[in-house]
Amino acid sequence: MGCAEDGYNVALCTGIYLLSHTDLCKLLDNYRFVQWTQLLIMSMLLLNYLGQTGQETPLMAAAIFSAGWNVFESAESLEKPLNWLLFNYYLTTCLQSSISRHRQTLEKLFDLNLVMKAKTIREFDKQFTSVMFGYRTIDDYYVDASPCRKLKSIGIPVLCLNSLDDVFSPGHAIPIETAKQNPNVALVLTSCGGHIGFLEGMWPRKCTYMDRVFKQFVQAVFEHENQICSM
């Protein structure tokens, strides 16, 4: 899960589903810097954690890529016909497959017939995720899960990279004005790059723009540790 280098522990985190879950203290106690990789879900989870903890976190800094800032807007974007066909329906069936593997246990707690009839992630969340974690409604869950509502409370340096053409995180939902009000947050926006893409050149076989930004940010954090710790 993590590796130590030059006296620092860097956590490379992969794999949690509940977007609003913020009980990460035990996981992060031994880490100074986090790169939350690969999935929109994990980026949102880390942002929500940082928004809840403020400066009361063992982390020194964080880099976050392609986060979904407003779950309502992300769901609406993914329910547009082409996006539903390319992404939403497939991801929903993947979630349903994970439920099927534990059907004997879960059918005692949930109406799995409704869960398996879901055609979108929002329908799945309504019938399963929000129920499983005790939310009264799907809207309550999505409000709690949207990092845009906690951005102003982040208390450590955070670099957020988003593309304006990301169907999982539509450009109009990125909280630019809120980010401007928090000196701890650097929000980098590109006109294209998709969802965790950021490829460069005609034949993009080498490092991506995301790789270069992450490397520069990590180097800056380590070089200016004393200034960051005194903030």
N, C-alpha and C positions, 0 to 999 in steps of 0.2 A: 504494500500500500504506500510505502514511503521509502525515501532513501536519504542517507546522510552524506553531505558533501561540504568540505571546508568548514566543519563545525556547525552546519545548519541542517535541519531536517526539513525536507520538502515533501509535502503530501501530494500524491497524485490520486485523486479520489474518483471512484467509478461505481455508482450503483445504489441509489435510494429512490423510492417512488413518491412518498408523500411530500408535496411541494412546500408545505408550510411547516414541516417538522423542524424544530430548531434545537433539539437536545443533542448538540454535537460536541459538548465540552469534553467528554471522555475520549472521543475520537481525535480531537484536535489538541489535547493538552501537551503533546510532545512535539508539536510542529510550529514552526515560525512563519512559514510561507506556504500558501496553497495555490496550486494550479488545478482548477476544477474542470476536468476535461470531458470532451466528447458529447455530452448530452445537455440539452436545454434544461431538463429537469434538475440536474445537479447544480447548474449555475444559479437557478432560481432558489434552490434550497440554501446554498451558501449565502446569497444576498439576503435572504430572510433571516438567516442566523446572524449575519453581521449587523443588520438593521435592528435586531432585538437586543444584541449584546453591547452595541456601541463600542466603547473603549475597553469594556470588561471582557476581553477575549485574549487567549494566548497567542493569537496570530499577530504577526508584525505587518503583513500586507497580503493582498490577494489579487489575482488576475482572473477575470471572468470573461468568457467568450460566448457570444450569441445567446445571451439570456433572454427569456421571455419576460417582459416587464409587467404586462397586464394580461392576466389569464383569460379574461373575457374577450379581449381583442385577439389574442392568439387563437382561441377557440373559434371565433367568428371567421378569422382568416383561413383557418384549416377547413372550414365548412363550405367555402366557396367551391363550386363544382369541380374545377380542375384540381385544386389542392386536395379536395376530398378523395378524388380518384387516385391521385399520385401518392398521397401520404396518409390521410386520415383513416381511410378504411383499412389499409394494411396495418397501421399501428394499433387500431382497435382490435383487429383479429389476433394480433400478437398478445395483447393484454388478455383477451379471452382465452387464449391457449394456456397462458400461465395459470389462469383460474381453473381450467379443465384438469390440469395435473393434480389439483388438490380438491377436486369436486366433492369427494366423500366427506371431507372435513368442513368445507365452506357451505355446503348446501344446508347444514344445520343452522346456519347463522344468516344467510342471505337468500333472496329469491333469485336463484341462479338462472331461472328461465328468462327473467327480465334482463339480467346481466348479459346473457348470451345472445339476446336479441338486439343489443346495442349496435348501431351503425356508425357512431361517431365516438370520439374520445369523451366529449361532453356527456353523452348518454351513458357511457360506461362509468364516468365519475359520479353521475347522479345516482345510479343504481348500486354502485359498489364502493368506490373510494371514499366519497363523502360519508356514506353510512358506516363504513369500517372504522373510520377515525372520529366518529361521534359528532359530525356536523349536522345541524338541523336541516339545512338545505344545501343544494349545490352552490347557490350564490354565496352562502356563508363561507364555504370552503374556498371558492375562487377569490373572494375578497381577502381572506387570510393568506392566500398563496401568492398574491401579486406583489412582487418586490417594489414596485413603484411607490407603494404606500409606506415603505420603511427606508427608502433611500436617504432621506434627510437625517436619519439617526446613525448612519455608518460613521464609526469613529477611528478607522485606520485607513491608510492609503489603499485605494482600490482602483484598478484599471479595468474598464469595461469596454470591450470591443464588439460593436454590432454593425451589421450591414443593413442598409435601407431596403434591400430587396429580399430580405429574409421572410419567407412566408410563415415561419413559426413565431416571429417577433416583428410584426409590421411596423414600418418606420414611424407612422403617425402615433403609435403608442409608446414610443421611447420617451422617457421623462426628461427631456433636455433642460427645461427650465428648472426643475427640481435639482438636477445634477449641478447646475450652475451655482446653486445656493449652498452646496456642501464642498468646502475646499479639499476634503479627503477623497473626492471622487473625480477621476479623469474618465470622461466618456469620449471614446474615439469612434467616429462613424465613417463608414465607407459607402460609396454609391452603389457598389456591387460587391459580391462575395458570397451571397447565399447564406445558408445555415452551416456554420463551421466549415466554410470553404476557403475563401480569401486566397484563391490561387492567383499566380502571377505569370505573365508571359504567354507566348503562343503555345509552348510545350511545357506546361507546369509540372516538372518532374523533381524540382529541388524544394528547398524550404519555402513555405508560404509566407504571406505577409503576417499572418497570425504568429508563426514561429518567430519571425524577426522581432515583432513587437514584444512578445513574451520574453525573449532573451534580453532585450534592452531594458525592460522593466525590472526583471530579476537582478540584473547587474546594477542598476541604479539603486534598488532597495538595499542590496548588500553593501554598496559603496557608501551609502548615506544612512547606515543603521543608527548612528548616534543621534543624528538630527531627527529621525523618525521616532525613536524612543522617547525623545524629549518633547514631542509635540503634545 
